[in-house]
């Protein structure tokens, strides 16, 4: 765990399902230090859970690759970033049926975020999925 400052935090997670809970815990700890952070916690934890889960389940990378998670406060909003080594861009599946066990994660991210997107990592390998969560809720 490495803290960048009171307005930002980043860490590396292994590619297993257990780090999803760890990412939520790190976010809670980060927001506890921030005035007004509690207003961002509920939506923020759901969004980080979905983004880390997608990186674990869908990023097709070689074994041993880790996932970077970064939180930053930007003008009263929480920016959540999940970095993985896969260059495959995510796609929202609009046709998840009522009995489907998956396929709603990015729809949830879209609903809870003011804005979200995907961009290549500056290091050249993989991508960054990011979401901006605000106290006013999603779009």
C-alpha positions in Angstrom: 0.0 0.0 0.0 1.4 3.4 -1.0 -0.1 6.7 -0.1 0.5 9.5 -2.6 -1.0 12.2 -0.3 -4.2 13.1 1.4 -5.9 13.7 -1.9 -4.7 10.5 -3.7 -4.0 6.9 -3.0 -2.7 4.0 -5.0 -1.8 0.4 -4.6 -1.2 -2.9 -6.5 -3.6 -5.9 -6.2 -3.1 -9.5 -7.2 -5.5 -10.8 -9.9 -7.8 -12.9 -7.7 -11.3 -12.2 -6.5 -10.2 -11.5 -2.9 -8.7 -8.1 -3.8 -12.1 -6.8 -4.7 -12.9 -6.6 -1.0 -9.5 -5.1 -0.3 -10.1 -2.4 -2.9 -13.4 -1.5 -1.1 -11.5 -1.4 2.2 -8.7 0.8 0.8 -11.4 3.2 -0.6 -13.1 3.3 2.8 -9.8 4.1 4.6 -9.0 6.7 2.0 -12.3 8.5 2.2 -12.3 8.4 6.1 -9.4 10.9 5.9 -11.2 13.2 3.6 -13.7 15.9 4.7 -17.1 14.9 3.1 -15.7 11.6 2.0 -18.6 9.7 3.5 -20.9 11.1 0.8 -18.8 9.4 -1.9 -18.4 6.0 -0.1 -21.5 4.1 -1.1 -21.4 4.7 -4.9 -17.6 4.6 -4.8 -17.4 1.2 -3.3 -19.9 -0.2 -5.8 -17.9 1.3 -8.7 -14.5 0.1 -7.5 -15.9 -3.4 -6.9 -17.2 -3.6 -10.5 -14.1 -2.2 -12.1 -11.7 -4.5 -10.1 -14.0 -7.5 -10.8 -13.9 -6.7 -14.5 -10.1 -6.5 -14.4 -9.9 -9.8 -12.6 -12.4 -11.7 -14.7 -12.1 -10.2 -18.2 -8.6 -8.9 -18.6 -6.8 -11.6 -20.6 -3.2 -11.3 -19.4 -0.3 -13.6 -18.5 -0.2 -15.0 -15.0 1.4 -12.9 -12.3 0.2 -9.6 -13.7 -1.2 -7.2 -11.0 -3.9 -4.6 -11.1 -3.2 -1.0 -10.0 -5.9 0.8 -8.2 -5.8 4.6 -7.7 -8.2 7.0 -5.9 -7.9 10.7 -6.2 -10.1 13.7 -5.2 -10.7 16.1 -8.0 -12.9 19.2 -7.3 -15.1 17.4 -4.8 -15.4 14.2 -6.9 -13.7 10.9 -6.5 -11.7 9.6 -9.4 -11.3 5.8 -9.4 -8.8 4.2 -11.7 -8.2 0.5 -12.3 -5.1 -0.3 -14.4 -4.6 -3.7 -16.0 -2.3 -5.1 -18.6 -5.0 -6.0 -21.1 -5.5 -3.6 -24.1 -9.0 -5.0 -24.7 -11.5 -2.2 -24.1 -14.6 -2.9 -22.1 -18.1 -2.9 -23.7 -21.4 -2.4 -22.0 -23.7 -5.3 -22.5 -27.2 -3.8 -22.8 -28.9 -7.2 -23.2 -28.4 -8.9 -19.9 -31.5 -10.7 -19.0 -33.2 -11.0 -15.6 -31.7 -14.5 -15.1 -28.2 -13.7 -16.2 -25.6 -13.8 -13.4 -23.3 -11.3 -15.0 -23.3 -8.5 -17.6 -24.5 -5.6 -15.6 -21.3 -4.3 -14.1 -20.5 -1.5 -16.6 -24.2 -0.5 -16.7 -23.9 0.0 -12.9 -20.7 2.0 -13.3 -22.4 4.2 -15.9 -25.4 4.7 -13.6 -23.4 5.6 -10.5 -20.7 7.7 -12.1 -20.9 11.3 -13.3 -18.6 10.2 -16.1 -16.4 7.1 -16.9 -14.1 5.9 -19.6 -11.2 3.9 -20.8 -7.8 5.0 -22.1 -4.4 3.4 -22.9 -1.8 3.3 -20.1 1.0 5.9 -20.6 3.5 3.0 -20.1 2.2 1.5 -23.3 0.9 -1.8 -22.0 -2.8 -2.2 -21.0 -5.5 0.3 -20.2 -6.9 2.5 -17.5 -10.6 2.2 -16.7 -11.7 5.3 -14.7 -14.9 6.6 -13.2 -15.7 9.9 -11.6 -18.1 9.6 -8.7 -19.7 12.7 -7.1 -21.9 13.4 -4.1 -24.8 14.2 -6.5 -24.8 10.6 -7.8 -24.6 9.3 -11.3 -25.6 10.7 -14.7 
